[in-house]
Amino acid sequence: MKKLKIFNDPIYGFIPIQSTLIFNIIEHSYFQRLRRISQMGLSYLVYPGVHHTRFEHALGCLFLMQKAIRVLKSKKIKISNEEGEALQIAILLHDIGHGPFSHTLENSIVMDIHHESISLMFMEVLNDEFDGQLDLAIQIFKGDYDRPFFNQLIASQLDIDRLDYLKRDSFYSGVNEGNINSERLIEMLNVVDENLVVDKKGIYSVEKFIVSRRLMYWMVYLHKTSLAAEYILVKILKRAKELAIEEDNISISKNLNFFLNETNSYKEFNNDTLSIFSKLDDNDVMSSIKGWTTHSDSILSALCISLIDRKLPKVKIQNTPFSKRFIDETSQKVADTLDISKTYLNYYMHIGTIQNQAYDKDKYPINIKLKNDEINDIISCSDHLNLEALTKPVVKHFIYYPK
């Protein structure tokens, strides 16, 4: 790298790339694929501006990690140049295993394997290509490094990932309730006994972070319209997979066809499978769906038209389960209206639950460093009356069916 490379980001401004290795990783086709993976699935059907990608999110995380390293060093936390570079690589690649439409199609295209496991496989293949230069980054990503706060910066309840995606998703959706001060939160980070903590004067910023996370889930990530759209997308691929297995002459991209034609789960997700997966992105799925709007199978075509033309079903959400009587009456009405047997009813309607837990005090607690060097969980340090309530999972019940 003959000169400093920078990216211009609408959230943070200029993001510098500080090493040749990191620049070469960004230039790799595996990482460039993230330009074609949406950050927020089908949320653009509700919030028109959310067309940002995993690529932008990864670069934002890189920027925040660079800042976190500078802040911790300024507080006399020893981080070597090698460790700093490894931290940047680990956060840069933490989402590289996402498939098309990110979380929406997780366990739909590839079964029984989460994107974190695929990310690790990508990192291991890249490590071979770069002659072992990712060894330390992989250790940190897996949580095997002997300095726990390194992994806590990657994966915890106040990690770099969340600090970027909440701010970024709030920005692009226009939902100001989710806008957090990521950079102030990072300024407040500290390390005690090799564990990540927040300085006492950062308490209010942490409170705002937890509340903002709760609001973003209800208002954006679990919005009833995008929820229905994402279930329809899953059911489209389910129906397409059934037709592909039946040897129906279904027009489809080569990369997507590989996964739809496989009937087994990918517990043995190997490097050959990874190579095909690395060529799969949102474009494969959406181009196939556009083609399927005129497919001879009435179920597949109806679902695809619903998604492409945004003719989405009616969604109801409530705090209590729906009565059996309501479900039976609705099911019968849908079957009669569409003139279909109840065997195919699950393609057109769905009953389920959604859950929102803003903060889990038992998993990676957010610890506050008090002035007497005592360490306490944010719940016991805060005077926010509702913070304790936000630790409890809130479950809601939903149903959707054709209007």
N, C-alpha and C positions, 0 to 999 in steps of 0.2 A: 504494500500500500504506500504509494509514493507521497500522497498528501492526505490530510485529515478528511475523512468522509463525514458528511452530515445529512440527516433527514429533517425536513421541515414538518413539524407536527402541529395541528391546530390547537392542541391542548397545552403542550409544553414549549412550543417554539422549536429551536434547533436541538436535535439529538445527535451528539457526536459519537462516532464509532472509534474506539480508542485503541484497537489492536487489529493487526492483519488477520489473525485467526478468526476473530468475531466477524470481521468484514467478509471473509471467505465463507463462513457458515451462512451468513445472510444471503450471499450470492448463490448458494447451493440450491438446486432444483427442489429439494425437499422443503426448504424454508420458503422459497418463492411460491410454492403451492398455497401457502397461507393467504396469499393475496386473493385466492379464489374460494376461500372458506369464510362464510359470513360469521360475524361475531354473535349475532342475536337471532339466528334462525329466521323465522317468518314474522318477527315483530314489526317489520316495515309495513305489514298490512294494517297495523294500528298506528304506528309512528313513522311517517313517511321518510324521515331523515336517517333511520338507523340502517344504513347500508355499509357501515364500516366492517372491517375484516379482522380476522385473527392476526394478520400481518401487522396492522396498525397497533393492535393491543400488545403484541409481543415487543414491538419497538418502544411503546410507552412503558412497559415493565422494565425494559433495559435502562431507560432513562432514570426511572425511579430507583432502580438498584444502584446505579452510579451515584446517585445522590445519597442513598442510604450508606454506602461505603464511605463516602466523604464525611458524612455526619458522625458515624461511629469512630472513624479515625481521629476526628477532631476531639472526641471524648476519651482519647487515649486507649481505644480498643485496638489491639494489634491485629491487622489484616495485611498479609503479605500481598505483593503484586500478583503472585500466582493464585492466591485464594480469591483476590478481587476479580481476576479474569474468570475464574471458575464460577463464581457467583453470578456474574453477568451471563455466562453461557447457559447456566442452569435455568435462569429465569427466562432467557430468550427462547429456550427450547421447551419450556414446561407444557406448552399447548400444541406442540408440533404433531401430536398424534390425533388431533381432532379430524373427524371425517366430515363429509358434506353436512352443512347446516348445523355444525357443532353439536350441542347436546341433543338437539331434536331427534337425530337419527342414530344416536348412540344405542347400541344393542339392537339396531334394526338392519343395518348393512352388515355389521360384524357382530356376532352373538358372543356373549359370555366373556367379553374382554373390554375393559374401560380404556378411555383415551390416554390415561396416565401410563398404562402398560405399553401402549403403542408408542407413546412419546419416548419411553425408555428404550424400546427397540430401535427407533430412529437414531437416538443418541449413540447407541452401541455401534450401529452401522457407520455413522459419521465418525466415531472414534477410530474405527479401523481405517477409514479413508484418510484421517488426519494423524495417523501414526501415534495413537494413544494420547493425544493432547487434550482429550476430553475426560481422562480418567478421574480427575478430581471433581469435575462438574457432575459426573455420574454419581460419584460417592455422595456428594452433597444432595443431589436430587433424590437419591434413595434413602437418605437419612442415615447413612453409614459413617459419615465423617464425625470425628470425635469432638466437634464444636457444635452443639445442638442448635445454637442460634442461626447458623448458616442455613439449615433446613427450615427453620421457623420463618426465615425471610421468604422462602419459596412456598411453603405450605403450612399455614396456621390460620387463626381467626383474625389476624391483623397482618396478613402477608402482602407482599408487593403486588401479587396478582389482583387481590380485591381492591387495593388502593388505586389501581389503574382502571379496572373494569367498571367500578361504580362511577367514578368521575367521567370516564369516556362514554359510557352508556347513557348517563344523565345528560351529557352535552349533546349527543346526537339525537336523543329522543326528545329533548326539550323539557324533560321532567326535572325541574329545578330542585324538587324535594330530595333528589338523590345526590346532589352536588356536594362532595366532601372536599376538604382542604387536604389533599394527599401530601403536599409538600410540608405543611406544618406538622402533620402526623409523623412524617419521617424525621423532621427536626427534633421531635420529642423522643425518638427511639434511643434506647440505651441497652447495655448488656451487663447482667449481674450473674456471676457464677456460670458464664457461658450460655445463659438463657436470655432471650429477648424480653425486655421490659419497656415501659413507657414512663418517662419522667412525670412527676406529680402535676406539673403545670400543663400537661397534655390531657388531663382527665376530660375536660369539656369537649375537646376534639374527638376523643374516643366515644363519648356519649353521642355526639352528632353522627359519627360513623355508624354506630349500631342502629340508631333510629333511621338513618338514611337507607341502610341496607334493608330494613324491614319495609320501608315505603317503596323502594325500588322493586322488591319482589311482588308486592300486591299490585302496584300500579303498572309495572312493565313486564317483568319476567313471568308472572302468573296472570297476566291480563286475560280475561275470558275469551276474547276474540282470537288472540294469537295462540292461546291454549288449544282451541278447537282446530285452528289451521294446522298446528303441529301434529295433532292426532290424525288429521286427514292425511297429511304427508306420510306418516307412518303406515297408515292403512293402504295408501296407494302402492307403496313398495311391497307391502304384504300381499296385496292382490296381484301385482306384477310378478312377484316371486312364485306364487301359485301357478300362474299361467306359464311362466318360463319353465317350471318343473314339468308341467303337462305337455311340454314341447310345442306350445303355441308359438306361432311365428310372430314374436313380439319384437318390434324395432327398438333397439336399445344400444347404448354405447358399449364398446368392447369391455371397458373397465368395470362398468356397473353390471354388465351381463355376467361377469365372472362370479360376483358375489350373489346375485339373484339365482343363479343356477346351482349353487352349492346348497345342499340340504343340511349339512352338518354344521355344528357350531365351531367357532375357530379357537378352540382351546389350545390347539397346536398351531398358533399363528406364526408361521416361519418367515424367513427372509424373502422367499419367492412371493408369498402372499403380500408381504410388506411392499415389495417393489410395485405390485399392481395397485395396492392401496395408495401409494404415493402419487399415482397418476389420476386419482379419483377426486373430484371436487364438486362444488355446487352446480357447475355448468352441465356435468353429466346428468345429474338428476333433473334439473329444470328443462333441459332440451328433450329428455325422454318424456317428461310429463306433458310438455306441449304437444308432442307427437301422439301421445295416448289419448288426447281429447277426442280424437276421431276413431279410436279403437272399436272393434266390433263387440268387445265385451262391455255390456252396458254398465256394469259396476265400476270398472276401471275408468271408462270415459266420463261417467257422471262425477266421480271423485276428482278427476283431473280438471274438469270444467269448473267445478266448485272452487278449486284452489286458484287456477289461472285467472278466472273472471271475478274472483273474490265474492262468490255467491256462497257465503258461509252459513252454517247452521245456527239455529237459536241456541243460546247457552244460558243455563240457569245455575247460579251458585248460592248455596245457603249453608248455615252453620250445622244443621242436622241432616241426617240421612233422608233421602227421598222415600216416601211411603211405597210399599209394594203395589198398592192400588194405583198410584200415579204412574209408576213405571210400567205396569201392565197396560193401563189405558193408553199411555203414550206409545208404547211398542205396537199395540194393535192399530192405532191410528196411523202410524208411520207405514206399517205393513200394508194397510188398506190403501192409503194414498199413493204409495209407490208401486202397488200391485206386486209385491215381492213376498217370498216365503220368509218366515222368521229365521231360517238358516242363515240368510244374508243380512239380517237386521243389524248385526254388529258393525257392518261397514258404514252404516248411515247414522247410527247413534252410539253414544258411549256414556257410561256411568263410571265415575271415579272420584278420587280425592286429591286435594292439593294440600301441601303443608308448608308453613313458613315459621322458621325459628331463627330469629335475628342473631342470637348469641347462645352458644352452648358452653355453659360455665364449666362443664366436666371435660371438655375436649379442647386442648390447647388454650387454656384460660388466658385472657389479656391481663397481665400483671402490671401493677403500678408501683413505681419506686418512690416511696415517701421520703421526706427530708431527713428522717432519722435512719435512712437506708433500709427500713422495713419494707417487705414486699407483700402486697395484698392484691387480691383479685379486684377488677374494676367495680364489681357489684358492691363489695363492702366499702369501697372508697368513695363511691358516688353518692350524691344526695338527690339524684334524679329519681323521682318517685316511681316512674314506670319501668325503670331498667330491669328490675327483678322480674317483672311480668314478661319482658321480652325474651327471657331465657326459656320460657315454656313454649313448646310447639303449638301452633294454632292450626287446626285441621278444618278444612271446609270441603263440602261435598258439591260435585257438579254433575250436570247432565247436559248433553247437547243432542239435538235432533233437527231434521229439516224444518225450515220455517213453513 
